[in-house]
Amino acid sequence: MSNDNILTTIILIRHGETVANREGIFRGRYDFPLNENGIRQAKNLTNHIHKRFSIDAIFSSPLKRALDTARPIADKYGLELQLDSGYTNISLGNWEGVSHSEIAKKFPARYELWLTEPERLEIPDGEKLSEVQKRAVESTAKLVRQYEGKTIAIVSHRAVLKPLIAGLISIEEPYFWKIHIDNASYSIIHHTNKRGYMLYKLNVNHYLQDFVQEE
């Protein structure tokens, strides 16, 4: 097989559920742990993936909810869990740890932008989605070069995985609400030098029982 056709597989995993997901609270980099349902989700996710994939390396956001989702997978495969800050969640400034209803009252114009075109949203002391996209795409390109021909798993956050997927397969803005990614679901990206990045599966979640509908 020529170098142009060597297939690299990237499994993109969203962390399991937290109390903030369940109660409609903005997370950002506020370090929420998994709740009881999230722990169950992580276990089901691990068992499902282990039956279907051979994984050569696993990387995670440094936030606890991602680590608690990634660690059972790493342990199951006997892999070192490696941290990559390129996959840490978006910084949401003073929105972090605050409910959607409260943000809607305090910042109605910005909240409306969140609901319609979050790509245009700028929160004081926070990050823009374009900034998140840049760092996540750069981290992924580095890993693809390092692990060419192998399968890698990346555990991260909704507001990282959506811009990452959009960036990898060239989906133009606005994209955020056109891509759905549930807690403890996974998506698969394939890469070859000939064709670049290809979306193979999105939001696989049939092994889960209980979902949160999020805004």
Summary of the structure (lengths in Angstrom):
residues: 215
radius of gyration: 16.8
end to end distance: 44.6
largest distance: 58.1
contacts: 713
relative contact order: 0.22
helix: 45%
strand: 20%
